[in-house]
Amino acid sequence: MKRIDIETKLNESRTWILTTYANLTEEQLRRPLTKSEHDPENLWNALDHFAHLALIEENFERMIRRHLSGHKNPVGLLADSSGKARSREQIMASVHTMTDEFQRQHHGDSLSAVVALTADARGATLHLLAELSDTQLEDRLEGAPWADGTLGGVLGVNADHAKMHWDWVTEAGLLDNEQ
């Protein structure tokens, strides 16, 4: 993926998510919608899903920076710090725990706070994108299952992540009037 395509995709996605969330009512933003994968008693609302985007974007940035510094396990999902392979169940349990902790930390944040949180993460992504050469954008991020596994692909997948979470909250009834 070329730099201009990545940046365009990220900017278009950011504009779309901001416009979409700006048009929601406070009730729609706060309505419990989806069960946590870590703790089914914990229900996520639309703002939780929006805030979650910052966590993943920050994680991708850190993974890429670890890759650039020569870290042998930059993604850190497939193997633990000792190099022992993790099962899919172990990987997903770890991911769900991490996302739930972040969700609980930011649950109750205002829309403005979530916009700022995600803007900070997107700004860091765009800064990293500006730092990378065209050749580096094509580097493979060892252990990355996202997009095509390249640094550029992983950066660009942040845009797709927003749409995926929007689909989940709308499928859970966000826009239903019966609530």
ChimeraX commands (.cxc) that place a marker at each C-alpha (Angstrom):
marker #1 position 0.00,0.00,0.00 radius 0.5
marker #1 position 1.39,3.40,-0.97 radius 0.5
marker #1 position 1.84,6.19,1.56 radius 0.5
marker #1 position -0.76,8.43,-0.06 radius 0.5
marker #1 position -3.30,5.59,-0.05 radius 0.5
marker #1 position -2.65,4.85,3.62 radius 0.5
marker #1 position -2.94,8.48,4.66 radius 0.5
marker #1 position -6.07,9.02,2.56 radius 0.5
marker #1 position -7.68,5.92,4.04 radius 0.5
marker #1 position -6.83,7.00,7.60 radius 0.5
marker #1 position -8.08,10.56,7.08 radius 0.5
marker #1 position -11.30,9.52,5.36 radius 0.5
marker #1 position -12.02,7.01,8.11 radius 0.5
marker #1 position -11.34,9.61,10.80 radius 0.5
marker #1 position -13.69,12.12,9.18 radius 0.5
marker #1 position -16.36,9.44,8.78 radius 0.5
marker #1 position -16.18,8.23,12.41 radius 0.5
marker #1 position -16.23,11.78,13.78 radius 0.5
marker #1 position -19.24,12.72,11.67 radius 0.5
marker #1 position -21.02,9.50,12.54 radius 0.5
marker #1 position -20.54,9.83,16.30 radius 0.5
marker #1 position -21.32,13.56,16.29 radius 0.5
marker #1 position -24.79,12.66,14.98 radius 0.5
marker #1 position -25.60,10.27,17.85 radius 0.5
marker #1 position -27.68,11.26,20.84 radius 0.5
marker #1 position -26.33,10.98,24.36 radius 0.5
marker #1 position -28.65,8.00,24.89 radius 0.5
marker #1 position -27.27,6.27,21.80 radius 0.5
marker #1 position -23.69,6.91,22.91 radius 0.5
marker #1 position -24.32,5.46,26.38 radius 0.5
marker #1 position -26.77,2.61,25.73 radius 0.5
marker #1 position -25.30,-0.79,26.71 radius 0.5
marker #1 position -24.95,-2.78,23.50 radius 0.5
marker #1 position -22.39,-5.57,23.37 radius 0.5
marker #1 position -21.05,-8.06,25.90 radius 0.5
marker #1 position -17.39,-7.97,26.74 radius 0.5
marker #1 position -15.47,-10.98,25.44 radius 0.5
marker #1 position -13.60,-11.03,28.77 radius 0.5
marker #1 position -16.49,-10.50,31.19 radius 0.5
marker #1 position -19.98,-11.07,29.71 radius 0.5
marker #1 position -21.47,-9.11,32.63 radius 0.5
marker #1 position -19.67,-6.01,31.34 radius 0.5
marker #1 position -21.62,-4.32,28.55 radius 0.5
marker #1 position -19.94,-1.97,26.11 radius 0.5
marker #1 position -21.67,1.07,24.68 radius 0.5
marker #1 position -20.96,2.93,21.43 radius 0.5
marker #1 position -18.47,5.27,23.10 radius 0.5
marker #1 position -16.59,2.29,24.52 radius 0.5
marker #1 position -16.20,0.93,20.99 radius 0.5
marker #1 position -15.02,4.33,19.74 radius 0.5
marker #1 position -12.48,4.71,22.58 radius 0.5
marker #1 position -11.22,1.17,21.97 radius 0.5
marker #1 position -9.92,2.32,18.59 radius 0.5
marker #1 position -7.25,4.37,20.38 radius 0.5
marker #1 position -5.95,1.34,22.29 radius 0.5
marker #1 position -5.46,-0.74,19.18 radius 0.5
marker #1 position -3.97,2.12,17.20 radius 0.5
marker #1 position -1.49,2.78,20.01 radius 0.5
marker #1 position -0.65,-0.92,20.17 radius 0.5
marker #1 position 0.02,-1.07,16.43 radius 0.5
marker #1 position 2.30,1.96,16.68 radius 0.5
marker #1 position 4.28,0.35,19.53 radius 0.5
marker #1 position 4.57,-2.91,17.59 radius 0.5
marker #1 position 5.95,-1.11,14.57 radius 0.5
marker #1 position 8.40,0.88,16.69 radius 0.5
marker #1 position 9.58,-2.37,18.32 radius 0.5
marker #1 position 10.04,-3.84,14.84 radius 0.5
marker #1 position 12.08,-0.81,13.77 radius 0.5
marker #1 position 14.31,-1.16,16.83 radius 0.5
marker #1 position 15.04,-4.80,15.92 radius 0.5
marker #1 position 12.85,-6.53,18.52 radius 0.5
marker #1 position 12.59,-10.25,17.73 radius 0.5
marker #1 position 8.91,-10.49,18.76 radius 0.5
marker #1 position 7.47,-7.03,17.97 radius 0.5
marker #1 position 3.81,-8.05,17.92 radius 0.5
marker #1 position 4.15,-10.17,21.04 radius 0.5
marker #1 position 1.00,-12.19,20.49 radius 0.5
marker #1 position 2.13,-15.49,19.00 radius 0.5
marker #1 position 4.82,-16.12,21.61 radius 0.5
marker #1 position 5.39,-14.96,25.15 radius 0.5
marker #1 position 8.50,-13.04,26.25 radius 0.5
marker #1 position 10.45,-16.31,26.66 radius 0.5
marker #1 position 9.63,-17.32,23.07 radius 0.5
marker #1 position 7.14,-20.03,24.01 radius 0.5
marker #1 position 4.29,-20.28,21.50 radius 0.5
marker #1 position 0.84,-19.28,22.71 radius 0.5
marker #1 position -2.36,-21.05,21.71 radius 0.5
marker #1 position -5.09,-19.10,19.94 radius 0.5
marker #1 position -7.14,-19.34,23.15 radius 0.5
marker #1 position -4.27,-17.84,25.18 radius 0.5
marker #1 position -3.79,-15.06,22.65 radius 0.5
marker #1 position -7.46,-14.15,22.59 radius 0.5
marker #1 position -7.79,-14.31,26.39 radius 0.5
marker #1 position -4.89,-11.89,26.69 radius 0.5
marker #1 position -6.33,-9.54,24.08 radius 0.5
marker #1 position -9.80,-9.61,25.66 radius 0.5
marker #1 position -8.37,-8.89,29.12 radius 0.5
marker #1 position -6.37,-5.94,27.78 radius 0.5
marker #1 position -9.31,-4.46,25.89 radius 0.5
marker #1 position -11.64,-4.86,28.86 radius 0.5
marker #1 position -9.19,-3.09,31.17 radius 0.5
marker #1 position -8.97,-0.20,28.71 radius 0.5
marker #1 position -12.76,-0.11,28.30 radius 0.5
marker #1 position -13.29,0.05,32.06 radius 0.5
marker #1 position -10.71,2.83,32.34 radius 0.5
marker #1 position -12.50,4.96,29.72 radius 0.5
marker #1 position -16.12,3.92,30.32 radius 0.5
marker #1 position -17.97,7.08,31.20 radius 0.5
marker #1 position -15.65,9.38,29.24 radius 0.5
marker #1 position -17.45,12.13,27.35 radius 0.5
marker #1 position -17.64,12.17,23.57 radius 0.5
marker #1 position -15.18,15.06,23.63 radius 0.5
marker #1 position -12.72,13.06,25.73 radius 0.5
marker #1 position -13.00,10.06,23.40 radius 0.5
marker #1 position -12.48,12.28,20.37 radius 0.5
marker #1 position -9.32,13.66,22.02 radius 0.5
marker #1 position -8.14,10.17,22.98 radius 0.5
marker #1 position -8.56,8.82,19.48 radius 0.5
marker #1 position -7.12,12.00,17.93 radius 0.5
marker #1 position -3.95,11.52,19.97 radius 0.5
marker #1 position -3.65,7.93,18.75 radius 0.5
marker #1 position -4.34,8.90,15.13 radius 0.5
marker #1 position -1.84,11.74,15.38 radius 0.5
marker #1 position 0.84,9.30,16.54 radius 0.5
marker #1 position -0.04,6.99,13.64 radius 0.5
marker #1 position 0.26,9.79,11.12 radius 0.5
marker #1 position 3.54,10.91,12.69 radius 0.5
marker #1 position 4.90,7.37,12.43 radius 0.5
marker #1 position 3.71,7.14,8.83 radius 0.5
marker #1 position 5.63,10.35,8.04 radius 0.5
marker #1 position 8.78,8.89,9.61 radius 0.5
marker #1 position 8.74,5.69,7.57 radius 0.5
marker #1 position 10.40,5.39,4.18 radius 0.5
marker #1 position 8.53,3.84,1.27 radius 0.5
marker #1 position 10.75,0.78,1.64 radius 0.5
marker #1 position 9.91,0.49,5.34 radius 0.5
marker #1 position 6.19,0.63,4.58 radius 0.5
marker #1 position 6.70,-2.63,2.65 radius 0.5
marker #1 position 8.59,-4.33,5.53 radius 0.5
marker #1 position 6.85,-7.34,7.05 radius 0.5
marker #1 position 5.85,-7.00,10.69 radius 0.5
marker #1 position 6.74,-10.42,12.08 radius 0.5
marker #1 position 3.68,-12.05,13.64 radius 0.5
marker #1 position 1.17,-9.53,12.28 radius 0.5
marker #1 position -2.05,-11.19,11.12 radius 0.5
marker #1 position -3.59,-7.88,9.96 radius 0.5
marker #1 position -4.00,-6.75,6.37 radius 0.5
marker #1 position -1.01,-7.95,4.33 radius 0.5
marker #1 position 1.32,-7.95,7.34 radius 0.5
marker #1 position 3.39,-5.02,6.10 radius 0.5
marker #1 position 4.02,-1.93,8.21 radius 0.5
marker #1 position 1.91,0.11,5.80 radius 0.5
marker #1 position -0.87,-2.47,5.82 radius 0.5
marker #1 position -0.95,-2.55,9.62 radius 0.5
marker #1 position -1.13,1.25,9.78 radius 0.5
marker #1 position -3.94,1.31,7.23 radius 0.5
marker #1 position -5.99,-1.35,8.98 radius 0.5
marker #1 position -6.80,1.20,11.70 radius 0.5
marker #1 position -9.34,2.68,9.28 radius 0.5
marker #1 position -11.00,-0.70,8.77 radius 0.5
marker #1 position -11.11,-1.25,12.53 radius 0.5
marker #1 position -13.39,1.76,12.99 radius 0.5
marker #1 position -15.88,0.42,10.44 radius 0.5
marker #1 position -15.81,-3.04,12.03 radius 0.5
marker #1 position -16.74,-1.62,15.44 radius 0.5
marker #1 position -19.44,0.56,13.93 radius 0.5
marker #1 position -20.93,-2.53,12.30 radius 0.5
marker #1 position -20.93,-4.31,15.66 radius 0.5
marker #1 position -22.71,-1.49,17.51 radius 0.5
marker #1 position -25.32,-1.07,14.78 radius 0.5
marker #1 position -25.90,-4.84,14.62 radius 0.5
marker #1 position -26.40,-4.73,18.40 radius 0.5
marker #1 position -29.25,-2.24,17.97 radius 0.5
marker #1 position -27.62,1.17,18.32 radius 0.5
marker #1 position -29.92,2.79,15.80 radius 0.5
marker #1 position -33.09,0.95,16.87 radius 0.5
marker #1 position -35.76,3.29,18.14 radius 0.5
marker #1 position -37.35,0.77,20.53 radius 0.5
marker #1 position -34.61,1.12,23.13 radius 0.5
marker link #1:1,2 radius 0.2
marker link #1:2,3 radius 0.2
marker link #1:3,4 radius 0.2
marker link #1:4,5 radius 0.2
marker link #1:5,6 radius 0.2
marker link #1:6,7 radius 0.2
marker link #1:7,8 radius 0.2
marker link #1:8,9 radius 0.2
marker link #1:9,10 radius 0.2
marker link #1:10,11 radius 0.2
marker link #1:11,12 radius 0.2
marker link #1:12,13 radius 0.2
marker link #1:13,14 radius 0.2
marker link #1:14,15 radius 0.2
marker link #1:15,16 radius 0.2
marker link #1:16,17 radius 0.2
marker link #1:17,18 radius 0.2
marker link #1:18,19 radius 0.2
marker link #1:19,20 radius 0.2
marker link #1:20,21 radius 0.2
marker link #1:21,22 radius 0.2
marker link #1:22,23 radius 0.2
marker link #1:23,24 radius 0.2
marker link #1:24,25 radius 0.2
marker link #1:25,26 radius 0.2
marker link #1:26,27 radius 0.2
marker link #1:27,28 radius 0.2
marker link #1:28,29 radius 0.2
marker link #1:29,30 radius 0.2
marker link #1:30,31 radius 0.2
marker link #1:31,32 radius 0.2
marker link #1:32,33 radius 0.2
marker link #1:33,34 radius 0.2
marker link #1:34,35 radius 0.2
marker link #1:35,36 radius 0.2
marker link #1:36,37 radius 0.2
marker link #1:37,38 radius 0.2
marker link #1:38,39 radius 0.2
marker link #1:39,40 radius 0.2
marker link #1:40,41 radius 0.2
marker link #1:41,42 radius 0.2
marker link #1:42,43 radius 0.2
marker link #1:43,44 radius 0.2
marker link #1:44,45 radius 0.2
marker link #1:45,46 radius 0.2
marker link #1:46,47 radius 0.2
marker link #1:47,48 radius 0.2
marker link #1:48,49 radius 0.2
marker link #1:49,50 radius 0.2
marker link #1:50,51 radius 0.2
marker link #1:51,52 radius 0.2
marker link #1:52,53 radius 0.2
marker link #1:53,54 radius 0.2
marker link #1:54,55 radius 0.2
marker link #1:55,56 radius 0.2
marker link #1:56,57 radius 0.2
marker link #1:57,58 radius 0.2
marker link #1:58,59 radius 0.2
marker link #1:59,60 radius 0.2
marker link #1:60,61 radius 0.2
marker link #1:61,62 radius 0.2
marker link #1:62,63 radius 0.2
marker link #1:63,64 radius 0.2
marker link #1:64,65 radius 0.2
marker link #1:65,66 radius 0.2
marker link #1:66,67 radius 0.2
marker link #1:67,68 radius 0.2
marker link #1:68,69 radius 0.2
marker link #1:69,70 radius 0.2
marker link #1:70,71 radius 0.2
marker link #1:71,72 radius 0.2
marker link #1:72,73 radius 0.2
marker link #1:73,74 radius 0.2
marker link #1:74,75 radius 0.2
marker link #1:75,76 radius 0.2
marker link #1:76,77 radius 0.2
marker link #1:77,78 radius 0.2
marker link #1:78,79 radius 0.2
marker link #1:79,80 radius 0.2
marker link #1:80,81 radius 0.2
marker link #1:81,82 radius 0.2
marker link #1:82,83 radius 0.2
marker link #1:83,84 radius 0.2
marker link #1:84,85 radius 0.2
marker link #1:85,86 radius 0.2
marker link #1:86,87 radius 0.2
marker link #1:87,88 radius 0.2
marker link #1:88,89 radius 0.2
marker link #1:89,90 radius 0.2
marker link #1:90,91 radius 0.2
marker link #1:91,92 radius 0.2
marker link #1:92,93 radius 0.2
marker link #1:93,94 radius 0.2
marker link #1:94,95 radius 0.2
marker link #1:95,96 radius 0.2
marker link #1:96,97 radius 0.2
marker link #1:97,98 radius 0.2
marker link #1:98,99 radius 0.2
marker link #1:99,100 radius 0.2
marker link #1:100,101 radius 0.2
marker link #1:101,102 radius 0.2
marker link #1:102,103 radius 0.2
marker link #1:103,104 radius 0.2
marker link #1:104,105 radius 0.2
marker link #1:105,106 radius 0.2
marker link #1:106,107 radius 0.2
marker link #1:107,108 radius 0.2
marker link #1:108,109 radius 0.2
marker link #1:109,110 radius 0.2
marker link #1:110,111 radius 0.2
marker link #1:111,112 radius 0.2
marker link #1:112,113 radius 0.2
marker link #1:113,114 radius 0.2
marker link #1:114,115 radius 0.2
marker link #1:115,116 radius 0.2
marker link #1:116,117 radius 0.2
marker link #1:117,118 radius 0.2
marker link #1:118,119 radius 0.2
marker link #1:119,120 radius 0.2
marker link #1:120,121 radius 0.2
marker link #1:121,122 radius 0.2
marker link #1:122,123 radius 0.2
marker link #1:123,124 radius 0.2
marker link #1:124,125 radius 0.2
marker link #1:125,126 radius 0.2
marker link #1:126,127 radius 0.2
marker link #1:127,128 radius 0.2
marker link #1:128,129 radius 0.2
marker link #1:129,130 radius 0.2
marker link #1:130,131 radius 0.2
marker link #1:131,132 radius 0.2
marker link #1:132,133 radius 0.2
marker link #1:133,134 radius 0.2
marker link #1:134,135 radius 0.2
marker link #1:135,136 radius 0.2
marker link #1:136,137 radius 0.2
marker link #1:137,138 radius 0.2
marker link #1:138,139 radius 0.2
marker link #1:139,140 radius 0.2
marker link #1:140,141 radius 0.2
marker link #1:141,142 radius 0.2
marker link #1:142,143 radius 0.2
marker link #1:143,144 radius 0.2
marker link #1:144,145 radius 0.2
marker link #1:145,146 radius 0.2
marker link #1:146,147 radius 0.2
marker link #1:147,148 radius 0.2
marker link #1:148,149 radius 0.2
marker link #1:149,150 radius 0.2
marker link #1:150,151 radius 0.2
marker link #1:151,152 radius 0.2
marker link #1:152,153 radius 0.2
marker link #1:153,154 radius 0.2
marker link #1:154,155 radius 0.2
marker link #1:155,156 radius 0.2
marker link #1:156,157 radius 0.2
marker link #1:157,158 radius 0.2
marker link #1:158,159 radius 0.2
marker link #1:159,160 radius 0.2
marker link #1:160,161 radius 0.2
marker link #1:161,162 radius 0.2
marker link #1:162,163 radius 0.2
marker link #1:163,164 radius 0.2
marker link #1:164,165 radius 0.2
marker link #1:165,166 radius 0.2
marker link #1:166,167 radius 0.2
marker link #1:167,168 radius 0.2
marker link #1:168,169 radius 0.2
marker link #1:169,170 radius 0.2
marker link #1:170,171 radius 0.2
marker link #1:171,172 radius 0.2
marker link #1:172,173 radius 0.2
marker link #1:173,174 radius 0.2
marker link #1:174,175 radius 0.2
marker link #1:175,176 radius 0.2
marker link #1:176,177 radius 0.2
marker link #1:177,178 radius 0.2
marker link #1:178,179 radius 0.2
view
